[in-house]
């Protein structure tokens, strides 16, 4: 078997390409983390500014009225999150059950494949044995023919 060798230039090219790819990933991760932290900081700043604007423009009495609605909406959000958690748990249970069933099916398929291979090997052995029997029968026929000829020569009158 002939093995193709990679030229030195190709090796260097592949090495440089791999290094560039790794450095791009590294730089990308750094930029992603930096952008993420900057966005979080910007969102916090914007939220503080909105709260300050709302606080300055809303009368205390109006704020108390709005707060009552917030309590109800917080309870509503809590209920939704609880239902979401229950549904997520159910979905995870279903996924685990599907994984178990898939694993069982895979095991049975492997077992069936093994049994089919065993049956094929046994059929191959039987075929080989039949061939051996046929060969031995041909040898026995030849010997029988030779014996018949030899007996024919020694006929007594």
C-alpha angles and dihedrals in degrees: 000000000000118000119207115223122219113235120241091246091054091048091051091047092051092047093050090046091051092048091049091049092050092047091048090052091047093049090045092054091049092049091046093053092046093048090047093052091046091051092049091050091048091049091050091049092049091048091051090049091049091049091049092049093047092045091051095047101042122080115231092245092051089048091055090051091051090048091062091058090048091058091054092046090049090054089047091051090047090052091049092049091049091051090046090052091050092049091047090051091049092048090049090050090050091049091050090049091050089050090052092049091046090051090050091050091048090051092050091048090051090048092049091048090051091049091048090050090050091050091048091050091049091048088050090050091049090049090050091048091050088052090050091049090049091051092049091047090053090050090049090049091051091049090047091051091049091048091049090052091047092049090048089059093054098052113149118216 
